[in-house]
Structures are given as structure tokens and as C-alpha cells.
Amino acid sequence: MTYFKNHVFFCVNQREAGESCCANLGAQRVRDYAKKRIKELKLSGEGHVRINMAGCLGRCEHGPVMVIYPEETWYTYLDEDDVDEIIEQHLQQGKVVSRLLIDR
């Protein structure tokens, strides 16, 4: 058994001025929301979910992006509502959110 059931990485990378990046699309705000929401739902900690920020995940064309391990599931999102759906469907029920899924 791994320490965390799921490890969620949000790209919060900031690129040079004018270049497309997750940071310019609100990634830090949404990542902070996800961390807070996971704690509110008592889904954080050992054996549960860990929310982390990452540097560039190399998927800028789909930004903003996040990846959930151990499934290696890649998502894009627009806002907190999308992240709520990912939390409820993927992290709580184990179902992939097809409409937000991006190819590996």
C-alpha cells in the first residue's frame, strides 16, 4: 500500500511573458481551492489524497492541467466547479471524468 491513495499534481508553472502557461490560467487559485476542499471533506492525509503543486508538466497546450496518480490520469479544468467534479467523481467514486480528460 502506498502512503497516499491518490497524489494530485497541479501545474502552477509561470513561463516568460507572453508564453502560454498554467499560472496565467488561474492554476494556483484552483490548486489552493482543491487543497482546502480535500481537507474540508476529510480526504487528506495518510491513506487518502495529497494535493501538490508542480512545475511545468509539459502539457501547456491543454492548460491548465493536473495529473492524478497512481492512475496517471490527466485532466484539464476551467474553475473550481470542474475540480469539485473531479474530487467527487474521480477521487471519491473512482470514476474518470471523461469531459475533462486529456490524452496521456
N, CA, C and O atoms as a GROMACS GRO file, in nm:
protein
  416
    1MET      N    1   0.084  -0.118   0.000
    1MET     CA    2   0.000   0.000   0.000
    1MET      C    3   0.088   0.125   0.000
    1MET      O    4   0.188   0.131   0.072
    2THR      N    5   0.051   0.222  -0.081
    2THR     CA    6   0.127   0.347  -0.086
    2THR      C    7   0.083   0.438   0.029
    2THR      O    8  -0.023   0.418   0.088
    3TYR      N    9   0.164   0.537   0.058
    3TYR     CA   10   0.132   0.629   0.167
    3TYR      C   11   0.004   0.706   0.140
    3TYR      O   12  -0.079   0.724   0.229
    4PHE      N   13  -0.014   0.753   0.014
    4PHE     CA   14  -0.136   0.822  -0.025
    4PHE      C   15  -0.211   0.735  -0.125
    4PHE      O   16  -0.150   0.672  -0.211
    5LYS      N   17  -0.342   0.731  -0.113
    5LYS     CA   18  -0.423   0.660  -0.211
    5LYS      C   19  -0.412   0.729  -0.347
    5LYS      O   20  -0.396   0.663  -0.450
    6ASN      N   21  -0.421   0.861  -0.346
    6ASN     CA   22  -0.408   0.941  -0.468
    6ASN      C   23  -0.316   1.059  -0.442
    6ASN      O   24  -0.320   1.121  -0.336
    7HIS      N   25  -0.233   1.087  -0.540
    7HIS     CA   26  -0.144   1.203  -0.534
    7HIS      C   27  -0.180   1.290  -0.653
    7HIS      O   28  -0.170   1.247  -0.768
    8VAL      N   29  -0.223   1.414  -0.627
    8VAL     CA   30  -0.272   1.504  -0.731
    8VAL      C   31  -0.174   1.618  -0.749
    8VAL      O   32  -0.143   1.692  -0.655
    9PHE      N   33  -0.124   1.632  -0.871
    9PHE     CA   34  -0.028   1.738  -0.903
    9PHE      C   35  -0.093   1.840  -0.995
    9PHE      O   36  -0.141   1.806  -1.103
   10PHE      N   37  -0.093   1.966  -0.952
   10PHE     CA   38  -0.140   2.078  -1.033
   10PHE      C   39  -0.020   2.152  -1.087
   10PHE      O   40   0.067   2.194  -1.010
   11CYS      N   41  -0.012   2.168  -1.219
   11CYS     CA   42   0.092   2.252  -1.276
   11CYS      C   43   0.059   2.397  -1.242
   11CYS      O   44  -0.051   2.445  -1.269
   12VAL      N   45   0.155   2.465  -1.182
   12VAL     CA   46   0.138   2.607  -1.150
   12VAL      C   47   0.254   2.687  -1.210
   12VAL      O   48   0.288   2.796  -1.163
   13ASN      N   49   0.314   2.631  -1.313
   13ASN     CA   50   0.432   2.691  -1.375
   13ASN      C   51   0.402   2.828  -1.437
   13ASN      O   52   0.299   2.849  -1.500
   14GLN      N   53   0.496   2.920  -1.416
   14GLN     CA   54   0.490   3.054  -1.476
   14GLN      C   55   0.598   3.062  -1.582
   14GLN      O   56   0.717   3.049  -1.550
   15ARG      N   57   0.560   3.085  -1.705
   15ARG     CA   58   0.656   3.098  -1.815
   15ARG      C   59   0.689   3.244  -1.840
   15ARG      O   60   0.632   3.334  -1.778
   16GLU      N   61   0.780   3.265  -1.930
   16GLU     CA   62   0.819   3.400  -1.969
   16GLU      C   63   0.696   3.477  -2.018
   16GLU      O   64   0.599   3.418  -2.065
   17ALA      N   65   0.702   3.607  -2.008
   17ALA     CA   66   0.591   3.694  -2.050
   17ALA      C   67   0.545   3.659  -2.192
   17ALA      O   68   0.625   3.648  -2.284
   18GLY      N   69   0.414   3.643  -2.206
   18GLY     CA   70   0.356   3.616  -2.336
   18GLY      C   71   0.342   3.470  -2.372
   18GLY      O   72   0.265   3.436  -2.462
   19GLU      N   73   0.414   3.380  -2.303
   19GLU     CA   74   0.403   3.238  -2.332
   19GLU      C   75   0.287   3.178  -2.254
   19GLU      O   76   0.263   3.212  -2.139
   20SER      N   77   0.214   3.088  -2.319
   20SER     CA   78   0.102   3.020  -2.255
   20SER      C   79   0.152   2.935  -2.138
   20SER      O   80   0.250   2.862  -2.150
   21CYS      N   81   0.083   2.944  -2.025
   21CYS     CA   82   0.121   2.863  -1.908
   21CYS      C   83   0.002   2.849  -1.814
   21CYS      O   84  -0.092   2.927  -1.817
   22CYS      N   85   0.010   2.749  -1.732
   22CYS     CA   86  -0.098   2.721  -1.637
   22CYS      C   87  -0.116   2.834  -1.535
   22CYS      O   88  -0.228   2.864  -1.495
   23ALA      N   89  -0.005   2.895  -1.493
   23ALA     CA   90  -0.014   3.003  -1.394
   23ALA      C   91  -0.101   3.118  -1.445
   23ALA      O   92  -0.175   3.178  -1.367
   24ASN      N   93  -0.093   3.147  -1.573
   24ASN     CA   94  -0.173   3.256  -1.630
   24ASN      C   95  -0.321   3.220  -1.643
   24ASN      O   96  -0.403   3.306  -1.673
   25LEU      N   97  -0.353   3.093  -1.619
   25LEU     CA   98  -0.492   3.047  -1.632
   25LEU      C   99  -0.555   3.015  -1.497
   25LEU      O  100  -0.654   2.943  -1.491
   26GLY      N  101  -0.498   3.069  -1.390
   26GLY     CA  102  -0.558   3.054  -1.256
   26GLY      C  103  -0.525   2.926  -1.184
   26GLY      O  104  -0.596   2.887  -1.091
   27ALA      N  105  -0.419   2.859  -1.224
   27ALA     CA  106  -0.386   2.728  -1.166
   27ALA      C  107  -0.361   2.735  -1.015
   27ALA      O  108  -0.407   2.647  -0.942
   28GLN      N  109  -0.289   2.835  -0.968
   28GLN     CA  110  -0.258   2.844  -0.825
   28GLN      C  111  -0.386   2.860  -0.743
   28GLN      O  112  -0.402   2.796  -0.639
   29ARG      N  113  -0.476   2.946  -0.789
   29ARG     CA  114  -0.604   2.967  -0.718
   29ARG      C  115  -0.683   2.838  -0.708
   29ARG      O  116  -0.735   2.804  -0.602
   30VAL      N  117  -0.692   2.765  -0.818
   30VAL     CA  118  -0.770   2.641  -0.820
   30VAL      C  119  -0.701   2.532  -0.740
   30VAL      O  120  -0.768   2.454  -0.673
   31ARG      N  121  -0.570   2.525  -0.745
   31ARG     CA  122  -0.496   2.428  -0.664
   31ARG      C  123  -0.518   2.455  -0.515
   31ARG      O  124  -0.540   2.361  -0.438
   32ASP      N  125  -0.513   2.582  -0.475
   32ASP     CA  126  -0.537   2.617  -0.335
   32ASP      C  127  -0.679   2.578  -0.294
   32ASP      O  128  -0.701   2.528  -0.183
   33TYR      N  129  -0.774   2.600  -0.383
   33TYR     CA  130  -0.913   2.560  -0.356
   33TYR      C  131  -0.922   2.409  -0.337
   33TYR      O  132  -0.987   2.362  -0.244
   34ALA      N  133  -0.858   2.332  -0.426
   34ALA     CA  134  -0.863   2.186  -0.418
   34ALA      C  135  -0.806   2.137  -0.285
   34ALA      O  136  -0.863   2.048  -0.222
   35LYS      N  137  -0.695   2.194  -0.243
   35LYS     CA  138  -0.633   2.155  -0.115
   35LYS      C  139  -0.728   2.182   0.002
   35LYS      O  140  -0.745   2.098   0.090
   36LYS      N  141  -0.788   2.299   0.000
   36LYS     CA  142  -0.884   2.335   0.106
   36LYS      C  143  -1.004   2.242   0.104
   36LYS      O  144  -1.049   2.196   0.209
   37ARG      N  145  -1.056   2.215  -0.014
   37ARG     CA  146  -1.176   2.130  -0.028
   37ARG      C  147  -1.148   1.986   0.017
   37ARG      O  148  -1.232   1.924   0.083
   38ILE      N  149  -1.033   1.933  -0.018
   38ILE     CA  150  -0.996   1.798   0.025
   38ILE      C  151  -0.988   1.790   0.177
   38ILE      O  152  -1.030   1.691   0.237
   39LYS      N  153  -0.934   1.894   0.239
   39LYS     CA  154  -0.929   1.897   0.387
   39LYS      C  155  -1.069   1.906   0.446
   39LYS      O  156  -1.099   1.836   0.543
   40GLU      N  157  -1.155   1.991   0.389
   40GLU     CA  158  -1.293   2.005   0.438
   40GLU      C  159  -1.369   1.872   0.432
   40GLU      O  160  -1.449   1.840   0.520
   41LEU      N  161  -1.342   1.796   0.327
   41LEU     CA  162  -1.410   1.667   0.309
   41LEU      C  163  -1.343   1.554   0.388
   41LEU      O  164  -1.386   1.439   0.382
   42LYS      N  165  -1.238   1.589   0.461
   42LYS     CA  166  -1.163   1.493   0.541
   42LYS      C  167  -1.107   1.379   0.455
   42LYS      O  168  -1.109   1.261   0.492
   43LEU      N  169  -1.057   1.419   0.337
   43LEU     CA  170  -0.998   1.323   0.244
   43LEU      C  171  -0.846   1.334   0.239
   43LEU      O  172  -0.782   1.267   0.158
   44SER      N  173  -0.788   1.418   0.325
   44SER     CA  174  -0.643   1.439   0.320
   44SER      C  175  -0.571   1.351   0.422
   44SER      O  176  -0.632   1.301   0.517
   45GLY      N  177  -0.442   1.334   0.400
   45GLY     CA  178  -0.359   1.263   0.496
   45GLY      C  179  -0.327   1.121   0.452
   45GLY      O  180  -0.368   1.076   0.346
   46GLU      N  181  -0.254   1.053   0.538
   46GLU     CA  182  -0.209   0.917   0.510
   46GLU      C  183  -0.324   0.826   0.469
   46GLU      O  184  -0.428   0.822   0.534
   47GLY      N  185  -0.304   0.755   0.359
   47GLY     CA  186  -0.406   0.664   0.310
   47GLY      C  187  -0.515   0.730   0.229
   47GLY      O  188  -0.608   0.663   0.183
   48HIS      N  189  -0.504   0.861   0.210
   48HIS     CA  190  -0.608   0.935   0.139
   48HIS      C  191  -0.548   1.012   0.021
   48HIS      O  192  -0.478   0.955  -0.062
   49VAL      N  193  -0.576   1.142   0.015
   49VAL     CA  194  -0.538   1.224  -0.100
   49VAL      C  195  -0.437   1.330  -0.059
   49VAL      O  196  -0.447   1.389   0.048
   50ARG      N  197  -0.340   1.352  -0.146
   50ARG     CA  198  -0.243   1.460  -0.128
   50ARG      C  199  -0.252   1.551  -0.249
   50ARG      O  200  -0.243   1.505  -0.363
   51ILE      N  201  -0.269   1.681  -0.225
   51ILE     CA  202  -0.271   1.782  -0.331
   51ILE      C  203  -0.136   1.853  -0.331
   51ILE      O  204  -0.092   1.905  -0.228
   52ASN      N  205  -0.071   1.856  -0.447
   52ASN     CA  206   0.059   1.921  -0.459
   52ASN      C  207   0.061   2.014  -0.579
   52ASN      O  208  -0.021   2.003  -0.670
   53MET      N  209   0.156   2.107  -0.576
   53MET     CA  210   0.180   2.188  -0.695
   53MET      C  211   0.307   2.137  -0.761
   53MET      O  212   0.397   2.085  -0.696
   54ALA      N  213   0.311   2.154  -0.891
   54ALA     CA  214   0.426   2.109  -0.969
   54ALA      C  215   0.471   2.221  -1.060
   54ALA      O  216   0.395   2.313  -1.092
   55GLY      N  217   0.596   2.212  -1.101
   55GLY     CA  218   0.644   2.299  -1.206
   55GLY      C  219   0.581   2.252  -1.337
   55GLY      O  220   0.480   2.181  -1.336
   56CYS      N  221   0.640   2.288  -1.446
   56CYS     CA  222   0.582   2.254  -1.576
   56CYS      C  223   0.568   2.104  -1.593
   56CYS      O  224   0.664   2.029  -1.573
   57LEU      N  225   0.449   2.061  -1.630
   57LEU     CA  226   0.421   1.921  -1.658
   57LEU      C  227   0.428   1.891  -1.807
   57LEU      O  228   0.402   1.778  -1.849
   58GLY      N  229   0.462   1.992  -1.887
   58GLY     CA  230   0.483   1.972  -2.028
   58GLY      C  231   0.358   1.954  -2.112
   58GLY      O  232   0.365   1.901  -2.223
   59ARG      N  233   0.244   1.997  -2.060
   59ARG     CA  234   0.118   1.981  -2.132
   59ARG      C  235   0.050   2.117  -2.152
   59ARG      O  236  -0.072   2.126  -2.146
   60CYS      N  237   0.129   2.220  -2.175
   60CYS     CA  238   0.081   2.358  -2.181
   60CYS      C  239  -0.033   2.378  -2.280
   60CYS      O  240  -0.121   2.461  -2.258
   61GLU      N  241  -0.031   2.302  -2.389
   61GLU     CA  242  -0.136   2.318  -2.490
   61GLU      C  243  -0.274   2.279  -2.438
   61GLU      O  244  -0.375   2.314  -2.500
   62HIS      N  245  -0.279   2.208  -2.326
   62HIS     CA  246  -0.406   2.168  -2.266
   62HIS      C  247  -0.439   2.247  -2.140
   62HIS      O  248  -0.541   2.221  -2.076
   63GLY      N  249  -0.356   2.340  -2.103
   63GLY     CA  250  -0.361   2.408  -1.974
   63GLY      C  251  -0.491   2.476  -1.941
   63GLY      O  252  -0.567   2.517  -2.029
   64PRO      N  253  -0.515   2.489  -1.811
   64PRO     CA  254  -0.435   2.436  -1.703
   64PRO      C  255  -0.452   2.284  -1.690
   64PRO      O  256  -0.555   2.229  -1.727
   65VAL      N  257  -0.350   2.220  -1.635
   65VAL     CA  258  -0.353   2.074  -1.625
   65VAL      C  259  -0.322   2.026  -1.484
   65VAL      O  260  -0.258   2.093  -1.404
   66MET      N  261  -0.371   1.904  -1.460
   66MET     CA  262  -0.340   1.832  -1.337
   66MET      C  263  -0.329   1.685  -1.373
   66MET      O  264  -0.384   1.641  -1.473
   67VAL      N  265  -0.256   1.610  -1.290
   67VAL     CA  266  -0.245   1.466  -1.310
   67VAL      C  267  -0.265   1.397  -1.176
   67VAL      O  268  -0.217   1.443  -1.073
   68ILE      N  269  -0.338   1.286  -1.180
   68ILE     CA  270  -0.367   1.210  -1.058
   68ILE      C  271  -0.297   1.074  -1.068
   68ILE      O  272  -0.313   1.000  -1.164
   69TYR      N  273  -0.218   1.044  -0.965
   69TYR     CA  274  -0.150   0.916  -0.954
   69TYR      C  275  -0.213   0.837  -0.839
   69TYR      O  276  -0.260   0.898  -0.744
   70PRO      N  277  -0.215   0.705  -0.844
   70PRO     CA  278  -0.132   0.621  -0.930
   70PRO      C  279  -0.192   0.591  -1.067
   70PRO      O  280  -0.128   0.522  -1.147
   71GLU      N  281  -0.311   0.639  -1.097
   71GLU     CA  282  -0.376   0.605  -1.224
   71GLU      C  283  -0.314   0.674  -1.345
   71GLU      O  284  -0.339   0.633  -1.459
   72GLU      N  285  -0.233   0.777  -1.323
   72GLU     CA  286  -0.176   0.857  -1.431
   72GLU      C  287  -0.285   0.917  -1.519
   72GLU      O  288  -0.277   0.913  -1.642
   73THR      N  289  -0.387   0.972  -1.455
   73THR     CA  290  -0.500   1.033  -1.524
   73THR      C  291  -0.477   1.183  -1.536
   73THR      O  292  -0.458   1.252  -1.436
   74TRP      N  293  -0.479   1.233  -1.660
   74TRP     CA  294  -0.454   1.373  -1.689
   74TRP      C  295  -0.585   1.446  -1.714
   74TRP      O  296  -0.670   1.399  -1.790
   75TYR      N  297  -0.601   1.561  -1.647
   75TYR     CA  298  -0.720   1.643  -1.664
   75TYR      C  299  -0.682   1.787  -1.696
   75TYR      O  300  -0.576   1.836  -1.657
   76THR      N  301  -0.772   1.853  -1.767
   76THR     CA  302  -0.771   1.997  -1.777
   76THR      C  303  -0.894   2.045  -1.700
   76THR      O  304  -0.984   1.966  -1.671
   77TYR      N  305  -0.899   2.172  -1.668
   77TYR     CA  306  -1.012   2.226  -1.591
   77TYR      C  307  -1.019   2.376  -1.617
   77TYR      O  308  -0.922   2.438  -1.660
   78LEU      N  309  -1.135   2.432  -1.590
   78LEU     CA  310  -1.152   2.577  -1.605
   78LEU      C  311  -1.160   2.648  -1.471
   78LEU      O  312  -1.111   2.759  -1.455
   79ASP      N  313  -1.224   2.582  -1.374
   79ASP     CA  314  -1.252   2.650  -1.249
   79ASP      C  315  -1.277   2.552  -1.136
   79ASP      O  316  -1.257   2.431  -1.150
   80GLU      N  317  -1.320   2.606  -1.022
   80GLU     CA  318  -1.346   2.527  -0.903
   80GLU      C  319  -1.458   2.425  -0.925
   80GLU      O  320  -1.454   2.316  -0.868
   81ASP      N  321  -1.557   2.458  -1.007
   81ASP     CA  322  -1.664   2.362  -1.035
   81ASP      C  323  -1.610   2.236  -1.102
   81ASP      O  324  -1.652   2.125  -1.068
   82ASP      N  325  -1.517   2.253  -1.195
   82ASP     CA  326  -1.456   2.136  -1.259
   82ASP      C  327  -1.378   2.053  -1.158
   82ASP      O  328  -1.385   1.930  -1.161
   83VAL      N  329  -1.305   2.118  -1.069
   83VAL     CA  330  -1.228   2.047  -0.968
   83VAL      C  331  -1.322   1.976  -0.869
   83VAL      O  332  -1.292   1.865  -0.824
   84ASP      N  333  -1.433   2.038  -0.835
   84ASP     CA  334  -1.531   1.970  -0.750
   84ASP      C  335  -1.579   1.841  -0.815
   84ASP      O  336  -1.596   1.739  -0.748
   85GLU      N  337  -1.601   1.846  -0.945
   85GLU     CA  338  -1.645   1.727  -1.018
   85GLU      C  339  -1.536   1.619  -1.016
   85GLU      O  340  -1.566   1.501  -0.999
   86ILE      N  341  -1.412   1.658  -1.033
   86ILE     CA  342  -1.301   1.563  -1.029
   86ILE      C  343  -1.288   1.502  -0.889
   86ILE      O  344  -1.267   1.382  -0.875
   87ILE      N  345  -1.301   1.585  -0.787
   87ILE     CA  346  -1.295   1.534  -0.649
   87ILE      C  347  -1.406   1.432  -0.625
   87ILE      O  348  -1.382   1.321  -0.577
   88GLU      N  349  -1.528   1.470  -0.660
   88GLU     CA  350  -1.643   1.382  -0.634
   88GLU      C  351  -1.636   1.254  -0.717
   88GLU      O  352  -1.649   1.144  -0.664
   89GLN      N  353  -1.616   1.270  -0.847
   89GLN     CA  354  -1.621   1.154  -0.936
   89GLN      C  355  -1.495   1.068  -0.929
   89GLN      O  356  -1.504   0.947  -0.908
   90HIS      N  357  -1.379   1.129  -0.946
   90HIS     CA  358  -1.255   1.052  -0.954
   90HIS      C  359  -1.204   1.012  -0.815
   90HIS      O  360  -1.181   0.894  -0.789
   91LEU      N  361  -1.186   1.109  -0.728
   91LEU     CA  362  -1.121   1.080  -0.601
   91LEU      C  363  -1.212   1.011  -0.501
   91LEU      O  364  -1.165   0.933  -0.419
   92GLN      N  365  -1.341   1.038  -0.505
   92GLN     CA  366  -1.432   0.974  -0.411
   92GLN      C  367  -1.497   0.848  -0.468
   92GLN      O  368  -1.516   0.751  -0.395
   93GLN      N  369  -1.530   0.849  -0.597
   93GLN     CA  370  -1.604   0.737  -0.654
   93GLN      C  371  -1.522   0.650  -0.749
   93GLN      O  372  -1.568   0.545  -0.793
   94GLY      N  373  -1.400   0.693  -0.780
   94GLY     CA  374  -1.314   0.614  -0.867
   94GLY      C  375  -1.353   0.613  -1.013
   94GLY      O  376  -1.316   0.522  -1.087
   95LYS      N  377  -1.429   0.714  -1.057
   95LYS     CA  378  -1.474   0.723  -1.196
   95LYS      C  379  -1.401   0.836  -1.268
   95LYS      O  380  -1.383   0.944  -1.213
   96VAL      N  381  -1.358   0.809  -1.390
   96VAL     CA  382  -1.290   0.911  -1.470
   96VAL      C  383  -1.393   1.014  -1.518
   96VAL      O  384  -1.504   0.978  -1.557
   97VAL      N  385  -1.355   1.141  -1.515
   97VAL     CA  386  -1.441   1.249  -1.564
   97VAL      C  387  -1.404   1.271  -1.710
   97VAL      O  388  -1.314   1.348  -1.742
   98SER      N  389  -1.475   1.203  -1.798
   98SER     CA  390  -1.441   1.199  -1.940
   98SER      C  391  -1.433   1.335  -2.005
   98SER      O  392  -1.345   1.358  -2.088
   99ARG      N  393  -1.523   1.425  -1.970
   99ARG     CA  394  -1.528   1.555  -2.038
   99ARG      C  395  -1.406   1.643  -2.009
   99ARG      O  396  -1.381   1.738  -2.083
  100LEU      N  397  -1.332   1.613  -1.903
  100LEU     CA  398  -1.214   1.691  -1.866
  100LEU      C  399  -1.083   1.616  -1.893
  100LEU      O  400  -0.974   1.670  -1.872
  101LEU      N  401  -1.094   1.495  -1.939
  101LEU     CA  402  -0.979   1.408  -1.961
  101LEU      C  403  -0.898   1.454  -2.081
  101LEU      O  404  -0.953   1.494  -2.184
  102ILE      N  405  -0.764   1.449  -2.066
  102ILE     CA  406  -0.676   1.471  -2.180
  102ILE      C  407  -0.592   1.345  -2.199
  102ILE      O  408  -0.566   1.272  -2.103
  103ASP      N  409  -0.551   1.320  -2.322
  103ASP     CA  410  -0.471   1.201  -2.351
  103ASP      C  411  -0.338   1.207  -2.280
  103ASP      O  412  -0.284   1.314  -2.254
  104ARG      N  413  -0.287   1.090  -2.249
  104ARG     CA  414  -0.156   1.081  -2.185
  104ARG      C  415  -0.048   1.131  -2.274
  104ARG      O  416   0.069   1.130  -2.235
   0.00000   0.00000   0.00000
